[in-house]
């Protein structure tokens, strides 16, 4: 532990906290999700006001084929659907990407029905202040998110990117007949969004990104990778293999970047792994996920106090370390730009 803390201290000295956001994209993870319930227009707007370069909507689909923003297609974790007796009969059990999940699912609701629900904080034990906003916000559509972005661009005079993630696209195609790639390309076309705009499209799966590369006309694509497991649509493939030099060369055939868990970018002692260098050699940028402000999500040496929900400057410090490691962008739940720490 002493050696780990020392390595963290050395790295932080080499990467001043005040400079961490100057050259590295800040991607607002589900909006300013440390300060507002995630995937609400309020969370996205606050993130934009805090200087984020991109906002990140996770996309699922309704039964009538409208793209909406939720972290998962299961709704009870982030809405009040479980308290609505009129929807009790919609409760289901489904096997999604190998996991049995019980609850209420977006693809079983029309947009009109979904609009009657209200968002709630997903992790109130760690973010009790966010729970004050429970019940205030609807589930937004992708079209509404783009409308907000354009309004904020007009008000601020700066470009604001969108960074959508397709959630469970193979499951939805095989089990509900919903083609997320088609829906996304349809919406982008109808909204007048082109590859020249600041847009990244991300997925943990491979096939949907390959289809987007073939049909999308040049949108920048991001292959998400995690420390464990592999793509749901490629059961024989492991993320650990995808982040080797050989694997990254294959990813580079259809993607422009990898979105990597922090544990794939930094060793336990805080030193960089080989991922950024190997990705750059393959022609790929690296975007790291996810920097969060609460102690519970931070390495022990970056925590402030003992309260799991306590906050200090650990997230700013971690972002500085990721910048020093060479990542091109970082997903963050809280404000990074303009924040300085002693």
C-alpha positions as CSV (number, residue, x, y, z in Angstrom):
1,X,0.0,0.0,0.0
2,X,2.9,2.4,0.7
3,X,4.4,1.7,-2.7
4,X,1.0,2.2,-4.4
5,X,0.4,5.6,-2.6
6,X,3.9,6.7,-3.5
7,X,3.4,5.9,-7.2
8,X,0.1,7.8,-7.2
9,X,1.8,10.8,-5.6
10,X,4.6,10.8,-8.2
11,X,2.1,10.6,-11.1
12,X,0.0,13.4,-9.7
13,X,3.1,15.6,-9.4
14,X,3.9,15.0,-13.0
15,X,0.3,15.9,-14.1
16,X,-0.9,19.1,-12.5
17,X,-4.6,18.9,-11.6
18,X,-5.5,22.3,-13.0
19,X,-4.4,21.2,-16.4
20,X,-6.2,17.9,-16.6
21,X,-9.0,19.0,-18.9
22,X,-7.2,21.2,-21.4
23,X,-6.5,18.6,-24.2
24,X,-8.5,15.6,-23.1
25,X,-12.2,15.3,-24.1
26,X,-14.6,15.3,-21.2
27,X,-17.6,13.0,-21.9
28,X,-20.4,13.6,-19.5
29,X,-21.3,10.1,-18.4
30,X,-25.1,9.9,-18.6
31,X,-25.0,13.6,-18.1
32,X,-23.9,15.2,-14.8
33,X,-25.0,12.0,-13.2
34,X,-23.3,12.7,-9.8
35,X,-25.6,15.7,-9.4
36,X,-28.9,14.9,-11.2
37,X,-30.7,11.6,-11.9
38,X,-28.9,10.1,-14.9
39,X,-30.2,10.3,-18.4
40,X,-32.5,13.2,-17.9
41,X,-32.5,16.5,-19.8
42,X,-31.6,18.2,-16.5
43,X,-28.5,16.0,-16.2
44,X,-27.4,16.7,-19.7
45,X,-28.0,20.4,-19.5
46,X,-26.0,20.7,-16.2
47,X,-23.1,18.8,-17.8
48,X,-23.1,21.1,-20.8
49,X,-23.2,24.1,-18.4
50,X,-20.2,22.6,-16.6
51,X,-18.2,22.5,-19.8
52,X,-18.4,18.9,-21.0
53,X,-17.3,18.4,-24.6
54,X,-19.8,15.5,-25.1
55,X,-22.9,14.2,-23.4
56,X,-23.5,10.4,-23.4
57,X,-27.0,9.0,-23.8
58,X,-27.4,5.3,-23.5
59,X,-30.1,4.3,-26.0
60,X,-32.9,1.7,-25.7
61,X,-36.0,1.5,-27.8
62,X,-39.7,1.6,-27.1
63,X,-42.2,-0.9,-28.6
64,X,-43.2,1.7,-31.2
65,X,-39.5,2.1,-32.2
66,X,-38.5,5.4,-30.6
67,X,-35.0,5.7,-29.2
68,X,-35.0,6.9,-25.6
69,X,-32.2,7.3,-23.0
70,X,-31.9,4.8,-20.2
71,X,-28.9,3.0,-18.8
72,X,-30.6,-0.3,-19.3
73,X,-33.8,-1.5,-21.1
74,X,-35.0,-2.6,-17.6
75,X,-36.8,0.4,-16.2
76,X,-37.3,-0.1,-12.4
77,X,-33.8,0.9,-11.4
78,X,-34.2,4.4,-12.9
79,X,-37.9,5.1,-13.0
80,X,-41.0,4.8,-10.8
81,X,-42.5,2.1,-12.9
82,X,-42.6,-0.4,-10.0
83,X,-45.0,1.9,-8.1
84,X,-47.5,2.1,-11.0
85,X,-50.3,-0.4,-10.6
86,X,-51.4,0.2,-14.2
87,X,-48.2,-1.4,-15.4
88,X,-48.0,-4.3,-12.9
89,X,-48.9,-6.8,-15.7
90,X,-45.9,-5.7,-17.8
91,X,-43.5,-7.2,-15.3
92,X,-41.4,-9.8,-17.1
93,X,-38.3,-12.0,-16.7
94,X,-35.9,-12.0,-19.6
95,X,-32.4,-13.4,-20.2
96,X,-30.3,-10.5,-21.5
97,X,-26.7,-11.2,-22.6
98,X,-26.7,-14.4,-20.5
99,X,-28.1,-12.8,-17.3
100,X,-31.6,-13.4,-16.0
101,X,-33.3,-10.0,-15.3
102,X,-36.7,-9.4,-13.8
103,X,-38.6,-6.1,-14.1
104,X,-40.2,-3.8,-16.7
105,X,-38.6,-3.3,-20.1
106,X,-38.6,-0.3,-22.4
107,X,-39.3,-2.4,-25.4
108,X,-42.7,-3.5,-23.9
109,X,-43.9,0.1,-23.6
110,X,-45.0,2.6,-26.2
111,X,-43.5,6.1,-26.0
112,X,-46.8,7.5,-24.7
113,X,-46.8,5.0,-21.9
114,X,-43.2,5.6,-21.1
115,X,-43.9,9.3,-20.9
116,X,-46.1,8.8,-17.9
117,X,-43.2,7.5,-15.9
118,X,-40.8,9.7,-13.9
119,X,-37.0,9.3,-13.5
120,X,-35.4,8.5,-10.1
121,X,-31.8,8.3,-8.8
122,X,-30.3,4.9,-9.5
123,X,-27.9,4.8,-6.5
124,X,-29.5,6.9,-3.8
125,X,-27.4,5.4,-1.0
126,X,-24.3,7.0,-2.6
127,X,-26.1,10.0,-4.1
128,X,-28.8,11.0,-1.7
129,X,-28.9,14.6,-2.9
130,X,-29.9,13.4,-6.3
131,X,-33.0,11.7,-4.8
132,X,-34.4,15.2,-4.2
133,X,-35.1,15.3,-7.9
134,X,-37.0,12.0,-8.0
135,X,-40.3,12.3,-9.8
136,X,-39.5,15.5,-11.7
137,X,-38.2,14.4,-15.0
138,X,-39.4,12.3,-17.9
139,X,-37.5,9.8,-19.9
140,X,-36.1,11.8,-22.9
141,X,-36.0,10.7,-26.5
142,X,-32.9,11.0,-28.6
143,X,-34.6,13.8,-30.6
144,X,-35.2,15.8,-27.5
145,X,-31.6,15.4,-26.4
146,X,-30.4,16.7,-29.8
147,X,-32.8,19.6,-29.5
148,X,-31.3,20.5,-26.1
149,X,-27.8,20.3,-27.5
150,X,-28.7,22.6,-30.4
151,X,-30.3,25.1,-28.1
152,X,-27.3,25.1,-25.8
153,X,-24.9,25.5,-28.8
154,X,-26.9,28.5,-29.9
155,X,-26.8,30.0,-26.4
156,X,-23.1,29.4,-25.8
157,X,-21.6,29.6,-29.2
158,X,-19.6,26.3,-28.8
159,X,-20.0,22.9,-30.3
160,X,-21.3,20.1,-28.0
161,X,-21.0,16.5,-29.1
162,X,-23.2,13.5,-28.5
163,X,-21.8,10.1,-27.7
164,X,-24.6,7.5,-27.8
165,X,-24.3,3.9,-26.8
166,X,-26.4,1.2,-28.3
167,X,-27.6,-1.0,-25.3
168,X,-28.1,-4.7,-25.9
169,X,-28.6,-4.4,-29.7
170,X,-28.3,-8.1,-30.4
171,X,-30.8,-9.1,-27.7
172,X,-33.3,-6.5,-29.0
173,X,-32.9,-7.7,-32.5
174,X,-33.3,-11.4,-31.7
175,X,-36.0,-11.1,-29.1
176,X,-38.0,-8.1,-30.0
177,X,-37.3,-7.6,-33.7
178,X,-35.9,-4.1,-33.0
179,X,-32.9,-3.2,-35.1
180,X,-31.0,-0.5,-33.1
181,X,-28.6,0.2,-35.9
182,X,-31.4,1.0,-38.3
183,X,-33.2,3.1,-35.7
184,X,-30.1,5.1,-34.9
185,X,-29.2,5.8,-38.5
186,X,-32.8,6.8,-39.2
187,X,-32.8,9.2,-36.3
188,X,-29.5,10.7,-37.1
189,X,-30.6,11.2,-40.7
190,X,-33.9,12.8,-39.7
191,X,-32.2,15.0,-37.2
192,X,-29.7,16.2,-39.9
193,X,-26.7,14.8,-38.0
194,X,-23.8,13.8,-40.3
195,X,-20.3,12.3,-39.7
196,X,-19.0,15.9,-39.9
197,X,-20.7,16.7,-36.6
198,X,-19.1,15.9,-33.2
199,X,-20.5,12.4,-32.8
200,X,-19.1,9.1,-31.4
201,X,-21.2,5.9,-31.5
202,X,-20.2,3.2,-29.0
203,X,-21.1,-0.4,-28.2
204,X,-19.8,-3.3,-26.2
205,X,-20.8,-5.5,-29.1
206,X,-18.9,-6.0,-32.4
207,X,-21.5,-6.7,-35.1
208,X,-23.5,-3.5,-34.6
209,X,-20.3,-1.4,-34.9
210,X,-19.3,-3.3,-38.0
211,X,-22.7,-2.7,-39.6
212,X,-22.4,1.0,-38.7
213,X,-19.0,1.1,-40.3
214,X,-20.4,-0.4,-43.5
215,X,-23.6,1.7,-43.6
216,X,-23.0,4.7,-41.4
217,X,-21.1,6.8,-43.9
218,X,-18.2,7.7,-41.7
219,X,-19.5,8.2,-38.1
220,X,-16.7,7.7,-35.6
221,X,-17.1,4.4,-33.8
222,X,-15.9,3.2,-30.4
223,X,-15.5,-0.4,-29.3
224,X,-16.1,-0.6,-25.6
225,X,-14.0,-3.1,-23.6
226,X,-14.0,-4.3,-20.0
227,X,-11.6,-6.2,-17.8
228,X,-13.7,-9.3,-17.9
229,X,-16.1,-11.0,-20.3
230,X,-16.5,-10.4,-24.0
231,X,-19.0,-9.1,-26.5
232,X,-22.5,-10.5,-26.1
233,X,-22.7,-11.1,-29.9
234,X,-19.4,-12.9,-30.1
235,X,-19.4,-15.6,-27.3
236,X,-16.0,-17.0,-28.3
237,X,-14.3,-13.6,-28.1
238,X,-12.8,-12.1,-24.9
239,X,-12.1,-8.4,-24.2
240,X,-8.7,-9.4,-22.9
241,X,-7.9,-10.7,-26.4
242,X,-9.3,-7.6,-28.0
243,X,-6.9,-5.3,-26.2
244,X,-3.8,-7.1,-27.3
245,X,-1.8,-5.7,-30.2
246,X,-3.3,-8.3,-32.5
247,X,-6.8,-7.7,-31.2
248,X,-6.5,-3.9,-31.5
249,X,-5.4,-4.2,-35.1
250,X,-8.7,-6.1,-35.8
251,X,-10.7,-3.5,-33.9
252,X,-9.1,-0.8,-36.0
253,X,-10.6,-2.3,-39.1
254,X,-14.1,-1.0,-38.1
255,X,-13.6,1.4,-35.1
256,X,-11.8,4.7,-34.4
257,X,-11.3,4.3,-30.7
258,X,-11.6,1.9,-27.8
259,X,-13.6,2.9,-24.7
260,X,-11.7,1.1,-21.9
261,X,-12.4,0.6,-18.3
262,X,-9.8,2.5,-16.2
263,X,-8.4,-0.8,-14.9
264,X,-7.2,-1.5,-18.5
265,X,-5.5,1.9,-18.7
266,X,-3.8,2.1,-15.3
267,X,-2.1,-0.6,-13.3
268,X,-3.0,-1.0,-9.6
269,X,0.0,1.2,-8.6
270,X,-1.2,4.0,-10.9
271,X,1.4,3.5,-13.7
272,X,0.1,3.2,-17.3
273,X,-0.5,-0.2,-18.9
274,X,0.5,-0.8,-22.5
275,X,-3.0,-0.2,-23.8
276,X,-2.7,3.4,-24.9
277,X,0.6,2.8,-26.7
278,X,-0.7,-0.3,-28.3
279,X,-3.9,1.3,-29.4
280,X,-2.1,4.3,-30.8
281,X,0.1,1.9,-32.8
282,X,-3.0,0.4,-34.3
283,X,-4.4,3.8,-35.1
284,X,-7.0,3.9,-32.3
285,X,-7.6,6.5,-29.7
286,X,-8.5,5.5,-26.1
287,X,-11.3,6.9,-24.1
288,X,-11.4,5.8,-20.4
289,X,-14.5,5.0,-18.3
290,X,-15.6,6.1,-15.7
291,X,-14.3,8.8,-13.3
292,X,-16.7,9.2,-10.4
293,X,-16.3,11.6,-7.4
294,X,-17.5,9.4,-4.6
295,X,-15.0,7.5,-2.4
296,X,-16.7,4.2,-3.1
297,X,-15.5,4.4,-6.8
298,X,-12.0,5.7,-6.1
299,X,-8.7,3.9,-5.3
300,X,-8.0,4.1,-1.5
301,X,-5.1,6.6,-1.9
302,X,-7.4,9.1,-3.7
303,X,-10.3,9.0,-1.2
304,X,-11.2,11.8,1.2
305,X,-12.2,10.4,4.6
306,X,-14.0,7.1,5.2
307,X,-17.6,7.8,4.1
308,X,-18.3,5.8,0.9
309,X,-20.3,8.7,-0.4
310,X,-17.8,11.3,0.6
311,X,-16.3,13.5,-2.1
312,X,-13.0,15.4,-2.4
313,X,-10.7,15.9,-5.4
314,X,-10.0,12.2,-6.1
315,X,-11.9,12.2,-9.4
316,X,-9.9,15.3,-10.6
317,X,-6.7,13.5,-9.6
318,X,-7.7,10.3,-11.4
319,X,-8.5,12.3,-14.5
320,X,-5.1,13.9,-14.4
321,X,-3.5,10.5,-14.2
322,X,-5.5,9.2,-17.2
323,X,-4.4,12.3,-19.1
324,X,-0.8,11.6,-18.2
325,X,-1.3,8.0,-19.5
326,X,-2.2,9.5,-22.9
327,X,-6.0,8.9,-23.1
328,X,-7.8,11.1,-25.6
329,X,-11.0,11.3,-23.6
330,X,-12.5,10.5,-20.2
331,X,-16.0,9.6,-19.2
332,X,-17.0,11.5,-16.0
333,X,-20.0,11.6,-13.7
334,X,-19.1,15.1,-12.3
335,X,-17.6,18.4,-13.5
336,X,-13.9,18.2,-14.4
337,X,-13.3,21.3,-16.5
338,X,-12.6,24.4,-14.5
339,X,-12.2,22.4,-11.3
340,X,-8.9,22.9,-9.5
341,X,-7.8,21.3,-6.3
342,X,-5.2,22.3,-3.7
